[in-house]
């Protein structure tokens, strides 16, 4: 009987929530209206991509909440605000996705050639946009129809026939499979490898189907829901070969645009079957593996803004040109139309149908109407993969795994593609072997000396491409990093499971899984992380500074580290490196600290960074040394005191004329926030923090906290 109580309670609660719309006062008090509007502005300012639809029923200070939101943070803030205002709340507000109602299938794949996505769950409702077969989507809610969220964040309703709901695991399997891409604007999949057999469905350019094999002039393909059929090789090709053959220059894109001449205008259309103005731009670029925002009002603010010259001389073919209402003293500019400039004062656009128009009154294609509402242009092609909203599908697929764009509120972005050159089911393979790095000189810090560094080399191979990483384990850091034996034992575990991940672009999932294999083994984890990042960079044919949107010309100087030693050896080391580096780093923390600095200063005037390696135990001695070092041209101090003396370190930091950086006090992301106020900055060591994935997160957090950042290897020569 006890087991029935929760069920009965749940039934009664659900019944009360269902009745909420039938009772109560719908007049919203001013304080609640203000709170609601504020939260909507903060968490869901654009209803196209986020929801905060709340229905209120009041009875005095009692309020019942109904509706939906895509933001758990917004709901929490609403409940907190109502509680502070002394309202008693019956909470029937649903946070999407509806995990229970969807029975775990909170993802989906577009299952028809073109799926119409609508504002409301009704065929008569306004269409918002379209999805193409094979597109991964997030499923939020089921109510006869499905409420979904597209990879570019659009939230809309789709008829149940339009998608195939799947679990997260099933979505990963679909994403990992090699695809056939439809390259013709129109075509069909047949039940047998001939055009006289029964058609399974139509297809349009950009559709993706799972590749099951080949038979003569046809590919055998599978749909998201498991149906199979055959598509002619003349209108399709393997995704890997398609991507390798792509051209992304203006001439090629304009040629593609002309192939859609005469296609009728369709509000919210994004396919060869019918297309609106912004959908036309999005479609022709997508055919060339370029993703831009959906609407003209969004497309207008990516790339380089161009104020069009009266003679159009500053425009280039491939530029997007925008039309609409010009700004006045009492109203803002409004973009309502977009086309592509093709040269000679002509542009191609979708208005009624796809056609070419001209700004030249002498041209037979002169378009006086659009000339009168011409606003400006943008240049997007040079900025592909350099701006967040201008990506190839390769970059878009990285999503949260590279911290580019987390589309689905805490969930990893579904990959839009799978790079696989051979057209077979490639799997990652991991190899590793021990190596001993022999140092040119004895390397001494405050507490330890060594002549070698234990090291393990790691390789991750995928489809003929190899990424390289390594685990470096200075003996004095064995507790944090592990030993040669422990590193190799951990890597054996990874070696046994990495083949289960079919796609190296699942960076976040792979590295999160690796991190959970043990509580320590930081160096081994870093080796896997670095090798995997190297592999992905090679597959994308792009360095990671570009993937992360960094400017290599702004990279800080690399330091050369001089360990504690005799004056003779210190002078030799300094002379070896003084003309090769812009800054030196010196290990201190013993009784000969001043001698070390004076010796180096006798050889060079280069800026010097100092690492005391916790060697100063008295805060007053530490601050006296720092003032002396400041007079000698030292530019920063790293870990002046033991990490256990955090209060003393904070006191030194407050008194110091030089920036103080954390080293031994810091290991992983969870440590960063607690060091604010005790240090001016942090020194991130990839071997300690498990690699580039977590290191990049630490950089982001530290900068958000107003702290300085440096990054250090643990390899010394």
Phi, psi and omega in degrees: 000325181298326182292338181280338185300310179300323181294315178298317179299317179297320179296317180295319179297317178298321179296317178298318178296323179293328181276353186301324182287351183261347184229167174091165180272125181273357177289120185270122176302153185301320183292324178288319178300318179296316178298314182297315180296320180297316180291322178295319178296323183282315189255340182214059183291336180240107184295346177292332188235355179207149184240136168213072184255099186245131176251127184250138170232122186249145167220093187065235178267011173262135182222138175250130181255132172229171177113197184220155172212149174267001184241106174297331178294321178295317179296315180300318179294324178294312180298320179295317180295319178294321179297317179297331179272009175069029172271140172265126193247132162260114189267104172244016180281124186262131174268126179266146010282153178278086186301318182290309183297331180270356177056041176085349180268076185264014174230171179197170178225132178301132193243003176233164185304314177222121181254125181276124183253126192240162181293320180234160181282068183202138181297338179274355182285155179300138177276135181266315181193190179226157173239147181256150183308134180094349181291129174282140179223165174262129178264125185257324191198149176235126178211066190079299169268175175248133169269125187230168174230125183281168178301335175263023168082355181297133178253126184202172178257142178225141177297148186302333179292335188284342181226160172244106181293141180217164171280171178299321180293319178294325176295317178301319179297319178295314181297326183284336183289144175293138185249156165257129180257131176282125184252347178266152181294329180220152175178186182220152168257134185248157181289335178229163183284056173199153185282355177270351179279174182294133175289137175273316176193168170274166176219158176227167181305133180096347175298146178233132178231152180289133181276119181254351182146190181226152175211102181063235182271016185230149167265137170275130185229157177237141178276165176306326181272006175100347175302152179233163179184190183230135179236140183296139177292344180286342182240014183201168176198160175302140184304321181297318179290322177300314182294321181293334183269356186294144168240136184240029176270162184300318183299318181292319181293319178295323175301315178300319179301319180293336178290347179259010179306132178089351177296131186292150175291134175222120178306127179072007181285141179222034182216174179296343181283338183172144194207138173263182189295311180287327175297326176297312178299315182296319184291312183294328177285322179297324177300336176258021174069027179244131179251125174235165179303159187288310190263154179302321180295336176271319179298332184293346187237029170238156183079200182264122178288136180230121170278115191290129177291150182305327180263008177064018185289340181267006175268150176237148174306135184100346176293145173271137180240140189239147185229157176159210182265124180285152181292144173233183182296332185244007177208152184278159172298146180223120178274129181231351185208152180215146173217181179240130178287133183242005179103162178055038179063020179251154176217153178248138185201168177251111178207098192087305169205180177279123180204170178260137176232171184224149173269357184268117180301337180277351182275139178298342179262017183304133182240088183296321182301310182286331173299322181291342180241019178295133182251294186194182178229164171226147177251114187253328189301320179291350186250009177298131182067011176244348174237149184302325185263008179230092187230154159282164179297334177299311180290322180298326183291340180294324174047225185290341181297340176240010182062029175281307189198115178260097190292320192251050169043071176096351178257148176296136179297130177298133179295140180266358185197172174221117178280121182203102187288327187277346180078015177239175182280084180290149177225149177285142176233136181247133174234152178207153178205148182285155180207144179245116178277119178267126184276146179292325178229159170300133181250119186235133172243188186301329188239004191195150174230149177204159177244350179222163174231117174298142186211147173233123178274138183233138175232135172240119182253140176213118174054042177086356179253138183239131172255143186244142175213175177205154173248117179253127188234078173306133186305328182288352179245023183299327181298317181280323191258332183101173178255174176305316183293315183290324178296314181291326176295320178293317180297329175297322177298315180295319180304323183286339187243344189296333178294346177289341178263108186283346188232115180296344179284356173277050186307310184298313181296315182298309185288329174295319177295315179300318181297329182278354181292335177200160179283340182242231177054044185299317183294319178297319178296322179295321179299316177295315180302312183293317179298320181291318176297319177299318179298312181297318177300320178292321178295323178277348184056045181211138175288160185289338175295327177287318180299322179274359177074032181262159179257112183297335179289345178259011181294138179289164180290147174273137180262156171250129185264129176251117180282168179293132183195185178289157179306322181298312181292320180298318178296318179299312179299316182297316180297325180297325190247347190301326182267005182248348185227157179267345181208145178249155174237133186236132176276127176233188178119010176238186185288344183259027184303312182293323178298319178302311182293317180297322179296313179296319180293340177285346183252323186212156176253012180303149173302146183232133169257143185244135173241111181276349178049045177068017189285342181259115186264342180255126186294328180288320175297319181299314182290327175296317178297320181295319177296320177296317180296323179300321178293337182268010177083020176285142187253343179196161179233133179248129176040071183292331187227165179304143183297339178286345182257056186296323179295319178295320178299316179300321178297315179298317180301318180295330183267346193283136173279353181243151176294139182249127183247145176275139174232279180298338178285349187237134171231301187235179185306321183295344181274339193298306186301325181289349181263353177297129182097330178272334179225156173280334183202180182230149174252111183269121176252118185301324180295329182275326187265003177083011169121194187293322181304304182285327178302318179295323177294323178294319176301312182299314181294315181300316179295323177295331179272002180078024181257151176281161185223138166225155181236137185227142169272170176243027178250124182238147181244000000 
